[in-house]
């Protein structure tokens, strides 16, 4: 979505209504990003508010040539990555929270109770494993496997070299698969095939 020049001009002059008109359509996308990267609703909610504050303060540096969504997404990725580094987040959502939120694919309506429970347990194990990855690897894997961004997009968003992005994703998948295999020793539903292109 390209920024309307008049709306952008008004926002730069301090018109909060104009700013809201620019950013509100992007809030669902940013919420999903924050939830995927940070792993729980409270941190995601706080991060979304902080991202909007950062965007408001950086508005004079936004020239309107790129899409507003692209600009905000980049701010969001950088902010969430900084939070992961600063806080070393390790909280994992409970099965109840996973049921209430849509961070991962919901169970198929065709699934029976046993299959649905296995699906939720597998998602919980995946989220817990992702939460243990180093921040840079976690960011790359979330953007690739959950946000469905290309290697090139991830490199542009994170400022990393293309080869570095590929290496981070490969290492993250390897670690994730290892953690899920260990988890599988205690659960018959463990699997390492939930990330895109599961065979590194």
KOLTOR-794534 format. One record per residue (C-alpha): x, y, z; residue in three letters; residue number from 1. Coordinates in Angstrom, 1 decimal. Example, Ala and Ser with C-alpha at 12.3 -4.5 7.8 and 13.67 -1.06 7.14 Angstrom:
% KOLTOR-794534
<<12.3; -4.5; 7.8>; "ala"; 1>
<<13.7; -1.1; 7.1>; "ser"; 2>
//
This chain:
% KOLTOR-794534
<<0.0; 0.0; 0.0>; "unk"; 1>
<<1.6; 3.2; -1.1>; "unk"; 2>
<<1.2; 6.2; 1.2>; "unk"; 3>
<<-1.2; 8.9; 0.0>; "unk"; 4>
<<1.0; 12.0; -0.3>; "unk"; 5>
<<-1.5; 14.4; 1.3>; "unk"; 6>
<<-2.1; 12.0; 4.2>; "unk"; 7>
<<1.6; 11.5; 4.7>; "unk"; 8>
<<2.1; 15.3; 4.7>; "unk"; 9>
<<-0.6; 15.8; 7.3>; "unk"; 10>
<<0.9; 13.0; 9.5>; "unk"; 11>
<<4.3; 14.6; 9.3>; "unk"; 12>
<<2.8; 17.9; 10.6>; "unk"; 13>
<<1.5; 16.1; 13.7>; "unk"; 14>
<<-1.9; 15.0; 12.6>; "unk"; 15>
<<-2.5; 11.8; 14.6>; "unk"; 16>
<<-5.7; 11.0; 12.6>; "unk"; 17>
<<-3.7; 11.0; 9.4>; "unk"; 18>
<<-1.0; 8.8; 11.0>; "unk"; 19>
<<-3.6; 6.3; 12.1>; "unk"; 20>
<<-5.0; 6.3; 8.6>; "unk"; 21>
<<-1.6; 5.3; 7.3>; "unk"; 22>
<<-0.7; 2.6; 9.9>; "unk"; 23>
<<-4.0; 1.1; 11.0>; "unk"; 24>
<<-4.4; -1.2; 7.9>; "unk"; 25>
<<-1.0; -2.7; 8.8>; "unk"; 26>
<<-1.7; -3.5; 12.4>; "unk"; 27>
<<-2.9; -7.1; 11.8>; "unk"; 28>
<<0.3; -7.9; 9.9>; "unk"; 29>
<<2.4; -6.3; 12.6>; "unk"; 30>
<<0.6; -8.1; 15.4>; "unk"; 31>
<<1.2; -11.5; 13.6>; "unk"; 32>
<<4.9; -10.6; 13.2>; "unk"; 33>
<<5.2; -9.7; 16.9>; "unk"; 34>
<<3.4; -12.8; 18.0>; "unk"; 35>
<<5.4; -15.1; 15.9>; "unk"; 36>
<<8.7; -13.6; 16.9>; "unk"; 37>
<<8.1; -12.9; 20.6>; "unk"; 38>
<<6.0; -16.0; 21.4>; "unk"; 39>
<<3.4; -14.5; 23.7>; "unk"; 40>
<<0.5; -12.1; 23.6>; "unk"; 41>
<<1.6; -9.6; 26.3>; "unk"; 42>
<<5.0; -9.0; 24.7>; "unk"; 43>
<<3.4; -8.9; 21.3>; "unk"; 44>
<<0.9; -6.3; 22.4>; "unk"; 45>
<<3.6; -4.1; 24.1>; "unk"; 46>
<<5.9; -4.5; 21.0>; "unk"; 47>
<<3.1; -3.4; 18.6>; "unk"; 48>
<<2.6; -0.2; 20.6>; "unk"; 49>
<<6.4; 0.5; 20.8>; "unk"; 50>
<<6.6; -0.1; 17.0>; "unk"; 51>
<<3.9; 2.5; 16.4>; "unk"; 52>
<<5.7; 5.0; 18.6>; "unk"; 53>
<<9.0; 4.4; 16.7>; "unk"; 54>
<<7.1; 4.8; 13.4>; "unk"; 55>
<<5.6; 8.1; 14.6>; "unk"; 56>
<<9.0; 9.4; 15.6>; "unk"; 57>
<<10.6; 8.2; 12.4>; "unk"; 58>
<<7.9; 9.6; 10.1>; "unk"; 59>
<<10.0; 12.5; 8.9>; "unk"; 60>
<<12.5; 10.0; 7.5>; "unk"; 61>
<<9.9; 8.0; 5.5>; "unk"; 62>
<<9.9; 9.4; 2.0>; "unk"; 63>
<<6.7; 7.6; 0.9>; "unk"; 64>
<<8.4; 5.8; -2.0>; "unk"; 65>
<<8.1; 2.4; -0.4>; "unk"; 66>
<<4.9; 0.9; 0.8>; "unk"; 67>
<<3.9; 1.9; 4.3>; "unk"; 68>
<<3.5; -1.8; 5.1>; "unk"; 69>
<<7.1; -2.5; 4.0>; "unk"; 70>
<<8.4; 0.4; 6.1>; "unk"; 71>
<<6.5; -0.7; 9.2>; "unk"; 72>
<<7.4; -4.3; 8.7>; "unk"; 73>
<<11.1; -3.5; 8.7>; "unk"; 74>
<<10.7; -1.4; 11.9>; "unk"; 75>
<<8.8; -4.3; 13.4>; "unk"; 76>
<<11.5; -6.9; 12.5>; "unk"; 77>
<<14.3; -4.8; 13.9>; "unk"; 78>
<<12.4; -3.9; 17.1>; "unk"; 79>
<<11.4; -7.6; 17.8>; "unk"; 80>
<<14.9; -8.8; 17.1>; "unk"; 81>
<<16.3; -6.1; 19.6>; "unk"; 82>
<<13.8; -7.3; 22.2>; "unk"; 83>
<<14.9; -10.9; 21.8>; "unk"; 84>
<<18.5; -9.9; 22.3>; "unk"; 85>
<<17.7; -7.7; 25.3>; "unk"; 86>
<<15.3; -9.9; 27.1>; "unk"; 87>
<<16.4; -13.4; 26.0>; "unk"; 88>
<<12.7; -14.3; 25.9>; "unk"; 89>
<<12.0; -17.8; 27.0>; "unk"; 90>
<<8.3; -17.7; 27.9>; "unk"; 91>
<<6.2; -20.3; 26.1>; "unk"; 92>
<<2.5; -20.1; 25.6>; "unk"; 93>
<<0.3; -22.8; 27.2>; "unk"; 94>
<<-2.0; -25.0; 25.2>; "unk"; 95>
<<-4.9; -22.8; 26.2>; "unk"; 96>
<<-3.2; -19.7; 24.7>; "unk"; 97>
<<-2.3; -21.6; 21.6>; "unk"; 98>
<<-5.9; -22.5; 21.2>; "unk"; 99>
<<-7.0; -18.9; 21.6>; "unk"; 100>
<<-4.4; -17.4; 19.3>; "unk"; 101>
<<-3.6; -18.1; 15.7>; "unk"; 102>
<<0.2; -18.0; 15.8>; "unk"; 103>
<<0.3; -21.4; 14.1>; "unk"; 104>
<<-2.1; -23.2; 11.7>; "unk"; 105>
<<-5.2; -24.2; 13.6>; "unk"; 106>
<<-6.2; -27.8; 13.6>; "unk"; 107>
<<-8.3; -29.0; 10.7>; "unk"; 108>
<<-12.0; -29.2; 11.4>; "unk"; 109>
<<-11.9; -32.7; 10.1>; "unk"; 110>
<<-9.5; -33.7; 13.0>; "unk"; 111>
<<-10.9; -35.8; 15.8>; "unk"; 112>
<<-10.2; -35.1; 19.5>; "unk"; 113>
<<-7.1; -37.2; 19.5>; "unk"; 114>
<<-5.7; -35.6; 16.4>; "unk"; 115>
<<-6.5; -32.1; 17.5>; "unk"; 116>
<<-4.7; -32.7; 20.9>; "unk"; 117>
<<-1.7; -34.1; 19.1>; "unk"; 118>
<<-1.7; -31.0; 16.8>; "unk"; 119>
<<-1.8; -28.6; 19.8>; "unk"; 120>
<<0.9; -30.5; 21.6>; "unk"; 121>
<<3.1; -30.5; 18.5>; "unk"; 122>
<<2.6; -26.7; 18.1>; "unk"; 123>
<<3.5; -26.2; 21.8>; "unk"; 124>
<<6.7; -28.2; 21.3>; "unk"; 125>
<<7.6; -26.2; 18.2>; "unk"; 126>
<<7.0; -22.9; 19.9>; "unk"; 127>
<<9.1; -23.9; 22.9>; "unk"; 128>
<<11.9; -25.1; 20.6>; "unk"; 129>
<<11.8; -21.9; 18.6>; "unk"; 130>
<<12.0; -19.9; 21.8>; "unk"; 131>
<<15.3; -21.5; 22.6>; "unk"; 132>
<<17.0; -20.5; 19.4>; "unk"; 133>
<<19.5; -17.6; 19.4>; "unk"; 134>
<<17.8; -14.3; 18.4>; "unk"; 135>
<<19.3; -14.0; 14.9>; "unk"; 136>
<<18.5; -17.6; 14.0>; "unk"; 137>
<<15.0; -17.3; 15.5>; "unk"; 138>
<<14.3; -14.1; 13.5>; "unk"; 139>
<<15.5; -15.7; 10.3>; "unk"; 140>
<<13.5; -18.9; 10.9>; "unk"; 141>
<<10.3; -17.1; 11.8>; "unk"; 142>
<<10.5; -14.8; 8.8>; "unk"; 143>
<<11.2; -17.8; 6.5>; "unk"; 144>
<<9.0; -20.6; 7.9>; "unk"; 145>
<<6.1; -18.7; 9.5>; "unk"; 146>
<<6.0; -15.3; 7.6>; "unk"; 147>
<<6.9; -17.0; 4.3>; "unk"; 148>
<<9.5; -14.4; 3.4>; "unk"; 149>
<<12.1; -15.2; 0.8>; "unk"; 150>
<<15.9; -15.3; 1.5>; "unk"; 151>
<<16.2; -12.1; -0.3>; "unk"; 152>
<<13.5; -10.4; 1.6>; "unk"; 153>
<<14.9; -11.5; 4.9>; "unk"; 154>
<<18.4; -10.2; 3.9>; "unk"; 155>
<<16.8; -6.8; 3.1>; "unk"; 156>
<<14.8; -6.7; 6.3>; "unk"; 157>
<<17.6; -7.7; 8.6>; "unk"; 158>
<<20.5; -6.2; 6.8>; "unk"; 159>
<<22.4; -9.5; 6.7>; "unk"; 160>
<<24.1; -11.0; 3.7>; "unk"; 161>
<<22.2; -13.5; 1.7>; "unk"; 162>
<<24.6; -16.3; 2.6>; "unk"; 163>
<<24.3; -15.4; 6.3>; "unk"; 164>
<<20.5; -15.6; 6.1>; "unk"; 165>
<<20.7; -19.0; 4.5>; "unk"; 166>
<<23.2; -20.2; 7.1>; "unk"; 167>
<<21.1; -18.9; 10.0>; "unk"; 168>
<<18.0; -20.7; 8.7>; "unk"; 169>
<<19.9; -24.0; 8.1>; "unk"; 170>
<<21.4; -23.9; 11.6>; "unk"; 171>
<<18.1; -23.0; 13.1>; "unk"; 172>
<<16.3; -25.9; 11.4>; "unk"; 173>
<<19.0; -28.3; 12.5>; "unk"; 174>
<<18.8; -27.2; 16.1>; "unk"; 175>
<<15.0; -27.2; 16.0>; "unk"; 176>
<<14.9; -30.7; 14.5>; "unk"; 177>
<<17.3; -31.9; 17.2>; "unk"; 178>
<<15.2; -30.3; 20.0>; "unk"; 179>
<<12.0; -31.8; 18.6>; "unk"; 180>
<<13.6; -35.2; 18.3>; "unk"; 181>
<<14.5; -35.0; 22.0>; "unk"; 182>
<<11.0; -33.9; 22.8>; "unk"; 183>
<<9.7; -36.9; 20.8>; "unk"; 184>
<<11.3; -39.2; 23.3>; "unk"; 185>
<<8.6; -38.1; 25.7>; "unk"; 186>
<<5.8; -37.6; 23.2>; "unk"; 187>
<<4.6; -39.9; 20.4>; "unk"; 188>
<<3.5; -36.8; 18.5>; "unk"; 189>
<<6.9; -35.1; 18.1>; "unk"; 190>
<<7.7; -34.0; 14.6>; "unk"; 191>
<<10.3; -31.8; 12.8>; "unk"; 192>
<<8.3; -31.3; 9.7>; "unk"; 193>
<<6.4; -28.1; 10.6>; "unk"; 194>
<<8.8; -25.6; 9.2>; "unk"; 195>
<<8.7; -24.8; 5.5>; "unk"; 196>
<<11.0; -27.0; 3.6>; "unk"; 197>
<<11.5; -29.2; 6.6>; "unk"; 198>
<<14.4; -31.1; 5.1>; "unk"; 199>
<<17.3; -28.7; 5.4>; "unk"; 200>
//
